[in-house]
Amino acid sequence: MEADYPILADPSKNTATAYGVVGRMGVASRWTFYIGPDGKILHIDKAVKTSTAGQDVAAKLAELGVAKR
């Protein structure tokens, strides 16, 4: 993947727990959080489709006005 933004891996589930996405069975929901440079959440995608996730992220970043590098 040629992403120029950070992607979080969270094997401990600490971040997923803090963001409230860990379900009853202990599995994190597949949500995408778009976080601005100031640390504020700009958007939460709760309907992530694995088959189109890359295109969906690119489209949302463009919609949010995030400049390509």
DRENDO-1510 file (C-alpha; in Angstrom, 1 decimal, always signed):
<recs>
REC; n; res; u; v; w
REC; 1; MET; +0.0; +0.0; +0.0 .
REC; 2; GLU; +1.3; +3.5; -0.9 .
REC; 3; ALA; -0.4; +5.4; +1.9 .
REC; 4; ASP; +1.2; +8.6; +3.1 .
REC; 5; TYR; -0.8; +8.8; +6.3 .
REC; 6; PRO; -0.5; +6.7; +9.5 .
REC; 7; ILE; -2.4; +3.5; +9.8 .
REC; 8; LEU; -2.9; +2.0; +13.3 .
REC; 9; ALA; -2.3; -1.6; +14.1 .
REC; 10; ASP; -3.8; -2.4; +17.6 .
REC; 11; PRO; -3.1; -5.9; +18.7 .
REC; 12; SER; -3.6; -5.0; +22.4 .
REC; 13; LYS; -7.1; -3.5; +21.6 .
REC; 14; ASN; -6.2; -0.5; +23.8 .
REC; 15; THR; -7.1; +2.1; +21.2 .
REC; 16; ALA; -10.1; +0.1; +20.0 .
REC; 17; THR; -11.4; +0.0; +23.5 .
REC; 18; ALA; -10.7; +3.7; +24.0 .
REC; 19; TYR; -12.7; +4.5; +20.8 .
REC; 20; GLY; -15.5; +2.3; +21.9 .
REC; 21; VAL; -15.4; -0.1; +19.0 .
REC; 22; VAL; -14.8; -3.4; +20.8 .
REC; 23; GLY; -18.0; -5.6; +20.7 .
REC; 24; ARG; -19.3; -8.1; +23.3 .
REC; 25; MET; -17.3; -10.9; +21.8 .
REC; 26; GLY; -14.1; -8.9; +22.2 .
REC; 27; VAL; -13.7; -8.2; +18.5 .
REC; 28; ALA; -13.2; -4.7; +17.2 .
REC; 29; SER; -15.7; -3.3; +14.7 .
REC; 30; ARG; -14.1; -2.5; +11.3 .
REC; 31; TRP; -14.5; +1.3; +11.5 .
REC; 32; THR; -12.3; +3.9; +9.9 .
REC; 33; PHE; -11.6; +7.1; +11.9 .
REC; 34; TYR; -10.4; +10.1; +9.9 .
REC; 35; ILE; -8.4; +12.3; +12.3 .
REC; 36; GLY; -7.2; +15.8; +11.5 .
REC; 37; PRO; -3.7; +17.2; +12.2 .
REC; 38; ASP; -5.2; +18.9; +15.3 .
REC; 39; GLY; -6.3; +15.4; +16.7 .
REC; 40; LYS; -10.0; +16.0; +16.2 .
REC; 41; ILE; -12.1; +13.3; +14.5 .
REC; 42; LEU; -13.3; +14.6; +11.1 .
REC; 43; HIS; -15.4; +11.6; +10.2 .
REC; 44; ILE; -16.1; +8.0; +11.2 .
REC; 45; ASP; -16.9; +5.4; +8.6 .
REC; 46; LYS; -18.9; +2.7; +10.3 .
REC; 47; ALA; -19.7; +0.9; +7.0 .
REC; 48; VAL; -16.3; -0.2; +5.8 .
REC; 49; LYS; -16.3; -2.5; +2.9 .
REC; 50; THR; -13.1; -4.5; +2.6 .
REC; 51; SER; -13.5; -4.9; -1.2 .
REC; 52; THR; -13.5; -1.1; -1.8 .
REC; 53; ALA; -11.7; +0.2; +1.4 .
REC; 54; GLY; -8.8; +1.7; -0.5 .
REC; 55; GLN; -10.9; +3.6; -3.0 .
REC; 56; ASP; -13.3; +4.7; -0.2 .
REC; 57; VAL; -10.5; +6.1; +2.0 .
REC; 58; ALA; -9.1; +8.0; -1.0 .
REC; 59; ALA; -12.5; +9.4; -1.9 .
REC; 60; LYS; -13.2; +10.5; +1.8 .
REC; 61; LEU; -9.8; +12.1; +2.1 .
REC; 62; ALA; -10.5; +14.1; -1.1 .
REC; 63; GLU; -13.9; +15.0; +0.2 .
REC; 64; LEU; -12.4; +16.2; +3.5 .
REC; 65; GLY; -10.0; +18.4; +1.6 .
REC; 66; VAL; -6.8; +16.4; +2.5 .
REC; 67; ALA; -4.2; +17.4; +0.0 .
REC; 68; LYS; -2.3; +14.6; -1.8 .
REC; 69; ARG; +1.4; +14.6; -1.2 .
</recs>
